[in-house]
Amino acid sequence: MGAVWSLVIIGVAVLLILGIKLLGSPKTARWGNRLAAIGMLVGLLALPDAGGEPVWQRDWDLNYLLIVSGIVVGLALGALGAYSVKMTAMPQMVALFNGLGGGAAALVGGLEFARAAATQPEPLILPFGDPITGADLVIAPEFLRSVMPSSAAAMLFATLIGALAFTGSVVAYLKLNGKLERPRLFRGQHIVNALLFIAALALGGWLAFNATGSGATALLLLLAVLALLFGVALVLPIGGADMPVVISLLNSFTGLAVAADGLVIGNLAMLVAGTLVGSSGTLLTLLMCRAMNRPVGNVLFGAFGSGGGGPAAAGALAGKSVKSIQADEAALLLSYARQVVIVPGYGLAVAQAQHQVCELAEELGQRGVEVCFAIHPVAGRMPGHMNVLLAEANIPYDQLHEMEAVNPVMERVDVCLVIGANDVVNPAAREEPASPIYGMPIIEADRAKAVIVLKRSMAAGFAGIDNHLFYKDNTRMLFGDAKASLTALVSQVKAS
């Protein structure tokens, strides 16, 4: 029977790994979701617990009505959220769902700790006998108490990290929703954050070696409160444009909390899934930070975008001015181009103009213009935000190209149409060493023969600096709401 369970465990792990792998492409993302869901279902129904029994063979006194009710309510709420939330609000929903996962993991870890603290360990009789005498092997309670700290540490880790992910994700949701988009700073903030973190770690360490009695449960609640406060304090000073990195990091925290829960309760499916989510989330966080040429510490503790950097290299732009363009002139440039690259940004999502840009791309394509979309790794407010936004408008996947594929051919592009993107196309990252974004890989829109930027005003982007692209000789600014501007461009292209 052990060989069968080993094969099932390997099968579940393979399904989860394939699911994450397939999520890497819009074409295969649905199958990735399905495979991961099948793997988790098999894990929940078939994998054994620490005692070696599958869930459907356990002789437990469970409230099945309560369990089924919770599953039904969760499925209903999840389906309602998935089908009713607009694509433009997808980052907020992802943040909330991740927060709920972290909160659930914290509850499991906390409840397991409280249960263990309230009961004295019973002698453990192993299912196999002494090979010499044939008598049962019994592990005494004293030995179990001696190994309790390692088990308690896993429970406390899940509580701490899960609670942090819960409140951090709630704050991320508020930032993504425009409520707290700018960093919220106060004097001595880093000191307060450090004290909260140290206090939580110290309390958790003490509890791991003193996990008995009702007093331990009360201190567990204090630990949870400290973790919840630290989650708020950690994310509050981070600006809205850094939320892709923060959400990825919080997602990895949730995965690690779930893995710790799986270790404690002996659920191998949770252990495997949590480890995969934790490792992939951490890797994605590091890759996105590399895409911005900023260390993780700068994202979490730098309060980037708070205005502290001021306008970068104002002298380099002295005497220069922007040149505007009207919709009919822009339409002529687009209509007679051979190759057009469209760079979407967060402004496109705010204006909810994805359908208008799709219509423009289709109209240009009918005129023989080669159109593609250049996607920056951190454009938008979550990983893959622009891909999801454009997918809602049914833009073909093969028209979406990564930054590394577009930059080498940008000099041959006739028109680069920038919609709502700012810092990710700012040449200051390449030209101005004094700029706070210097060294950040960008989409090199300025190398195109002509650049048209759709923007409401000359307001700075998240980095709080002027965009050198706007002042280039080959750049023209089409001011106004992105949806209205794109609608006008479509009309003018059709009329030309």
VENBELRA-V668817 format. One record per residue. N is the residue number from 1. SS is DSSP state (H for helix, E for strand, L for the rest). PHI is phi in whole degrees, 0 to 359 (* if undefined). PSI is psi in degrees with one decimal (none if undefined). Layout:
N;SS;PHI;PSI + N;SS;PHI;PSI
This chain:
1;L;*;-33.0 + 2;H;298;-36.8 + 3;H;295;-37.3 + 4;H;297;-46.8 + 5;H;297;-37.0 + 6;H;298;-42.0 + 7;H;295;-38.9 + 8;H;296;-43.2 + 9;H;300;-44.8 + 10;H;297;-41.3 + 11;H;298;-43.1 + 12;H;297;-44.6 + 13;H;299;-41.3 + 14;H;296;-42.9 + 15;H;298;-42.3 + 16;H;293;-40.5 + 17;H;295;-44.3 + 18;H;297;-38.0 + 19;H;300;-46.7 + 20;H;294;-39.7 + 21;H;299;-44.6 + 22;H;290;-20.8 + 23;L;291;-10.8 + 24;L;287;-10.9 + 25;L;227;137.2 + 26;L;302;-29.8 + 27;L;292;-32.3 + 28;L;249;3.8 + 29;H;298;-38.2 + 30;H;296;-42.3 + 31;H;293;-33.3 + 32;H;298;-44.4 + 33;H;299;-43.2 + 34;H;295;-46.4 + 35;H;297;-42.0 + 36;H;296;-39.4 + 37;H;294;-41.2 + 38;H;297;-43.4 + 39;H;300;-42.2 + 40;H;292;-38.2 + 41;H;297;-44.5 + 42;H;298;-40.8 + 43;H;297;-40.7 + 44;H;290;-36.2 + 45;H;269;-26.8 + 46;H;245;-32.1 + 47;L;291;142.4 + 48;L;281;159.6 + 49;L;272;-167.0 + 50;L;297;-24.2 + 51;L;274;-3.6 + 52;L;89;11.8 + 53;L;251;135.3 + 54;L;289;162.5 + 55;H;298;-33.0 + 56;H;278;-0.4 + 57;H;247;-0.8 + 58;L;284;134.7 + 59;L;266;71.1 + 60;L;250;152.2 + 61;L;270;82.1 + 62;L;256;149.5 + 63;L;272;87.6 + 64;H;295;-31.3 + 65;H;298;-42.7 + 66;H;294;-39.7 + 67;H;295;-48.4 + 68;H;296;-39.3 + 69;H;299;-43.8 + 70;H;298;-40.9 + 71;H;296;-44.0 + 72;H;295;-46.1 + 73;H;298;-43.1 + 74;H;297;-43.5 + 75;H;297;-41.8 + 76;H;296;-46.4 + 77;H;295;-41.2 + 78;H;296;-45.1 + 79;H;295;-41.4 + 80;H;299;-44.1 + 81;H;295;-42.7 + 82;H;294;-37.3 + 83;H;271;-22.9 + 84;H;262;-25.3 + 85;L;284;133.4 + 86;L;288;157.0 + 87;H;299;-31.4 + 88;H;293;-22.2 + 89;H;258;11.2 + 90;H;299;-39.2 + 91;H;301;-40.2 + 92;H;298;-42.5 + 93;H;294;-39.8 + 94;H;298;-42.2 + 95;H;298;-44.2 + 96;H;294;-44.8 + 97;H;298;-40.3 + 98;H;295;-38.9 + 99;H;297;-39.9 + 100;H;296;-38.3 + 101;H;297;-43.2 + 102;H;296;-41.3 + 103;H;297;-41.2 + 104;H;296;-41.4 + 105;H;296;-38.9 + 106;H;295;-39.7 + 107;H;295;-42.8 + 108;H;298;-48.6 + 109;H;298;-43.1 + 110;H;295;-43.0 + 111;H;293;-37.9 + 112;H;295;-39.0 + 113;H;294;-44.5 + 114;H;297;-39.5 + 115;H;295;-42.9 + 116;H;293;-36.2 + 117;H;289;-28.0 + 118;H;274;-9.2 + 119;L;237;146.2 + 120;L;274;138.5 + 121;L;296;134.2 + 122;L;272;156.0 + 123;L;303;134.9 + 124;E;261;116.9 + 125;E;263;116.3 + 126;E;287;147.5 + 127;E;288;2.6 + 128;E;231;152.1 + 129;E;267;173.4 + 130;L;296;126.4 + 131;L;294;-16.5 + 132;L;263;-53.3 + 133;L;269;-21.2 + 134;L;83;-3.8 + 135;L;282;157.2 + 136;E;295;144.0 + 137;E;269;125.2 + 138;E;241;128.4 + 139;E;262;123.1 + 140;L;288;153.6 + 141;H;302;-33.1 + 142;H;299;-39.0 + 143;H;290;-38.4 + 144;H;297;-38.2 + 145;H;295;-33.4 + 146;H;291;-27.6 + 147;H;262;0.9 + 148;H;301;-39.4 + 149;H;306;-39.1 + 150;H;294;-41.7 + 151;H;291;-42.2 + 152;H;296;-36.0 + 153;H;298;-39.4 + 154;H;295;-41.6 + 155;H;297;-45.1 + 156;H;292;-36.4 + 157;H;299;-44.4 + 158;H;297;-40.3 + 159;H;295;-46.9 + 160;H;295;-53.3 + 161;H;290;-39.0 + 162;H;295;-42.9 + 163;H;294;-40.0 + 164;H;300;-45.1 + 165;H;295;-33.6 + 166;H;296;-58.0 + 167;H;290;-34.4 + 168;H;299;-39.3 + 169;H;290;-34.9 + 170;H;296;-44.3 + 171;H;296;-39.6 + 172;H;299;-39.4 + 173;H;300;-45.7 + 174;H;297;-37.8 + 175;H;292;-43.4 + 176;H;294;-27.6 + 177;L;275;2.6 + 178;L;86;4.4 + 179;L;280;-38.0 + 180;L;227;42.1 + 181;L;297;-42.3 + 182;L;281;153.0 + 183;L;300;140.8 + 184;L;253;112.3 + 185;L;239;152.4 + 186;L;211;161.0 + 187;L;297;133.3 + 188;L;76;19.2 + 189;H;297;-43.0 + 190;H;296;-34.9 + 191;H;294;-43.9 + 192;H;299;-44.7 + 193;H;299;-43.0 + 194;H;296;-41.4 + 195;H;295;-41.0 + 196;H;299;-44.5 + 197;H;294;-45.1 + 198;H;295;-41.6 + 199;H;298;-42.1 + 200;H;295;-43.3 + 201;H;296;-43.0 + 202;H;296;-43.6 + 203;H;295;-41.4 + 204;H;297;-41.2 + 205;H;297;-40.1 + 206;H;294;-42.3 + 207;H;295;-32.9 + 208;H;299;-28.7 + 209;L;255;0.7 + 210;L;222;47.1 + 211;L;272;56.8 + 212;L;219;150.2 + 213;L;86;169.3 + 214;H;291;-27.5 + 215;H;298;-33.8 + 216;H;295;-36.5 + 217;H;294;-40.9 + 218;H;296;-41.6 + 219;H;291;-30.0 + 220;H;298;-41.7 + 221;H;298;-39.1 + 222;H;296;-40.6 + 223;H;299;-43.0 + 224;H;297;-41.2 + 225;H;296;-44.0 + 226;H;300;-41.7 + 227;H;294;-40.9 + 228;H;297;-43.0 + 229;H;295;-39.8 + 230;H;294;-35.4 + 231;H;299;-41.5 + 232;H;293;-47.8 + 233;H;296;-31.0 + 234;H;289;-41.9 + 235;H;269;-24.4 + 236;H;304;-42.1 + 237;L;280;1.7 + 238;L;265;134.6 + 239;L;287;160.5 + 240;H;298;-32.4 + 241;H;286;-14.0 + 242;H;268;5.2 + 243;H;297;-30.2 + 244;H;304;-42.6 + 245;H;291;-43.1 + 246;H;296;-44.2 + 247;H;297;-42.1 + 248;H;298;-41.9 + 249;H;293;-44.0 + 250;H;296;-33.8 + 251;H;296;-39.4 + 252;H;293;-35.7 + 253;H;299;-44.8 + 254;H;299;-42.5 + 255;H;299;-42.9 + 256;H;295;-37.8 + 257;H;296;-41.2 + 258;H;295;-40.9 + 259;H;298;-41.5 + 260;H;296;-39.2 + 261;H;298;-43.7 + 262;H;298;-36.1 + 263;H;294;-39.6 + 264;H;289;-46.4 + 265;H;267;1.1 + 266;L;75;24.8 + 267;L;263;104.6 + 268;H;291;-28.0 + 269;H;296;-43.7 + 270;H;295;-38.9 + 271;H;297;-45.8 + 272;H;292;-49.0 + 273;H;297;-44.0 + 274;H;296;-40.4 + 275;H;296;-41.7 + 276;H;296;-45.3 + 277;H;295;-42.1 + 278;H;297;-44.7 + 279;H;289;-42.9 + 280;H;292;-37.2 + 281;H;295;-40.0 + 282;H;295;-43.5 + 283;H;297;-42.9 + 284;H;297;-39.3 + 285;H;300;-47.0 + 286;H;295;-38.3 + 287;H;293;-39.9 + 288;H;291;-38.2 + 289;H;296;-37.0 + 290;H;295;-36.5 + 291;H;294;-24.5 + 292;L;261;-0.3 + 293;L;56;41.6 + 294;L;224;137.1 + 295;L;289;158.8 + 296;H;301;-38.4 + 297;H;299;-35.3 + 298;H;293;-36.9 + 299;H;293;-43.7 + 300;H;281;-33.6 + 301;H;237;0.1 + 302;L;272;-12.0 + 303;L;51;44.0 + 304;L;297;134.7 + 305;L;91;5.5 + 306;L;281;-3.7 + 307;L;96;-2.6 + 308;L;294;-28.1 + 309;L;284;-26.4 + 310;L;69;177.5 + 311;L;297;130.9 + 312;L;271;132.4 + 313;L;51;53.4 + 314;H;300;-31.3 + 315;H;296;-32.0 + 316;H;293;-21.7 + 317;H;255;4.8 + 318;L;299;131.9 + 319;L;83;-5.9 + 320;L;266;153.1 + 321;L;220;160.4 + 322;L;271;156.5 + 323;L;241;124.4 + 324;E;270;167.6 + 325;L;214;150.5 + 326;L;264;162.7 + 327;H;299;-38.0 + 328;H;292;-37.4 + 329;H;293;-42.5 + 330;H;297;-39.0 + 331;H;297;-38.0 + 332;H;295;-43.1 + 333;H;301;-44.3 + 334;H;291;-40.7 + 335;H;294;-34.6 + 336;L;259;11.0 + 337;L;278;154.8 + 338;L;266;-33.4 + 339;E;221;128.0 + 340;E;235;131.9 + 341;E;247;126.8 + 342;E;254;126.5 + 343;E;251;103.8 + 344;E;275;151.3 + 345;L;218;-170.9 + 346;H;299;-31.5 + 347;H;299;-31.7 + 348;H;296;-40.2 + 349;H;291;-40.2 + 350;H;297;-42.1 + 351;H;282;-10.6 + 352;L;52;48.5 + 353;L;254;21.5 + 354;H;295;-33.1 + 355;H;287;-35.6 + 356;H;293;-39.7 + 357;H;290;-31.4 + 358;H;295;-42.8 + 359;H;297;-39.1 + 360;H;295;-43.5 + 361;H;297;-40.8 + 362;H;295;-42.2 + 363;H;296;-41.6 + 364;H;293;-39.7 + 365;H;299;-37.1 + 366;H;294;-21.0 + 367;L;266;7.9 + 368;L;88;9.2 + 369;L;277;132.5 + 370;E;277;116.9 + 371;E;242;133.8 + 372;E;218;164.5 + 373;E;246;130.4 + 374;E;260;121.1 + 375;E;251;119.9 + 376;L;277;143.5 + 377;L;302;-29.9 + 378;L;244;22.4 + 379;L;289;137.3 + 380;L;93;-156.0 + 381;L;236;12.6 + 382;L;198;159.6 + 383;L;302;126.1 + 384;L;78;14.8 + 385;H;303;-46.9 + 386;H;293;-37.2 + 387;H;299;-44.4 + 388;H;294;-42.2 + 389;H;298;-45.5 + 390;H;288;-30.4 + 391;H;296;-33.1 + 392;H;298;-31.4 + 393;L;272;7.8 + 394;L;62;33.7 + 395;L;286;128.9 + 396;L;304;140.8 + 397;H;299;-33.4 + 398;H;287;-5.8 + 399;H;270;-8.8 + 400;E;266;122.3 + 401;E;235;142.6 + 402;E;284;161.4 + 403;H;305;-42.7 + 404;H;296;-26.7 + 405;H;277;-26.3 + 406;H;271;-41.0 + 407;H;305;-41.7 + 408;L;297;-22.6 + 409;L;250;8.0 + 410;H;297;-32.0 + 411;H;294;-19.9 + 412;H;268;-3.1 + 413;L;281;131.8 + 414;L;285;-46.0 + 415;E;223;130.5 + 416;E;251;117.2 + 417;E;260;111.0 + 418;E;260;121.3 + 419;E;239;101.6 + 420;L;77;4.4 + 421;L;265;148.7 + 422;L;226;-81.6 + 423;H;297;-28.8 + 424;H;284;-4.0 + 425;H;235;14.2 + 426;L;278;113.9 + 427;L;296;-12.5 + 428;H;302;-27.2 + 429;H;296;-20.4 + 430;H;252;-26.8 + 431;H;253;-24.4 + 432;L;241;100.5 + 433;L;300;-24.4 + 434;L;280;-9.2 + 435;L;287;141.8 + 436;L;294;-15.2 + 437;L;256;12.0 + 438;L;300;131.4 + 439;L;94;-11.3 + 440;L;288;127.1 + 441;L;298;131.2 + 442;L;233;165.3 + 443;L;280;118.5 + 444;L;277;65.3 + 445;H;297;-30.6 + 446;H;295;-16.4 + 447;H;279;-9.6 + 448;L;290;161.1 + 449;L;294;-36.7 + 450;E;217;144.3 + 451;E;233;131.0 + 452;E;241;122.8 + 453;E;250;122.0 + 454;E;267;118.0 + 455;E;207;147.7 + 456;L;290;-43.3 + 457;L;206;-171.6 + 458;L;268;16.8 + 459;L;300;143.6 + 460;L;290;159.0 + 461;L;279;-163.1 + 462;L;298;-33.2 + 463;L;288;-11.5 + 464;L;75;24.9 + 465;L;233;159.7 + 466;L;291;147.4 + 467;L;265;113.6 + 468;H;298;-24.2 + 469;H;300;-37.5 + 470;H;296;-22.6 + 471;H;259;3.0 + 472;L;290;152.1 + 473;L;295;-27.9 + 474;L;265;10.8 + 475;E;253;138.2 + 476;E;233;140.3 + 477;E;257;125.7 + 478;E;253;97.9 + 479;E;279;146.1 + 480;L;136;175.9 + 481;L;296;136.4 + 482;H;299;-40.9 + 483;H;295;-44.7 + 484;H;294;-40.4 + 485;H;295;-42.7 + 486;H;293;-38.0 + 487;H;299;-42.7 + 488;H;295;-39.3 + 489;H;297;-41.9 + 490;H;299;-43.9 + 491;H;297;-42.8 + 492;H;290;-36.7 + 493;H;295;-41.6 + 494;H;296;-34.3 + 495;H;278;-17.2 + 496;L;281;none
